[in-house]
Amino acid sequence: MRDATRRAVVWEALRALLAGRTAATGRDTLHIVDAGGGTGGFAVPLATLGHVVTVVDPTPDSLAALERRAAETGVGVKGLQGDAADLGDLIEPGSADLVLCHSVLEYVEDPAGALGAVHGVLRPGGAVSVLAANSVAAALHRSLAGHFDEARRVLSDPAGRWGDRDPTPRRFSRETLSALLEAAGFSVGDVHGVRIFADLVPGMLAESDPDGLAALERAAATHPVLRDVATQIHVIAHRE
């Protein structure tokens, strides 16, 4: 239930994006590519809406789990092994209406190159949904855990890391993520804060009123201050 609450803002944005894209193209069935889509947490529900979905992921075990999940749900999702940077070799150029790039840019060797590959597989007018870790939130969370030196380091580190033991290779601010997308040729649209409160509220309280927490997350997602302290930044950007 808590995972659903954490994803509520992203799903709302995706539903609005898909509705706009189907209206603009006159096509009810869209081609969606999920780069780094793993076991299909987003891909399978999107396929149940009637869209053609392809998952590109480097891990064979994740793709096997994706296949089982899709079969259990009764939908078809194509799985291809590869990284985000490989999209140009795996997906027909200019064929995708939407590319999901969720929790990928933190880990790829070359974020700019990955976004360039995403741009190449999108149709004109197509969109990318980027979800990435927020460096400001990392500082907040480290301070709440009592690691004040690490919190201070996050704020000054170009990669937004709190130390050598930090498992996340890089994090972004809203400004740095937007600049990266614009440099790759995208027009940045809606920006949302994801998991603003969900990662701060004690589990017992969150589980006592998940609908109320989800409504709060949605209300705060575009707040000009609160979105910048969210655990993740969600950006919708378009290929012109």
Secondary structure, DSSP 4 states (H G I P E B T S, - for coil): -HHHHHHHHHHHHHHHHHHHHHHHH--SS-EEEEET-TTTTTHHHHHHTT-EEEEEES-HHHHHHHHHHHHHHT---EEEE--GGGHHHHS-TT-EEEEEEES-TTTSS-HHHHHHHHHHHEEEEEEEEEEEEBHHHHHHHHHHTT-HHHHHHHHH-TT---STT-S-S--B-HHHHHHHHHHTTEEEEEEEEESSSTTTS-HHHHHH-HHHHHHHHHHHTT-TTGGGGSSEEEEEEEE-
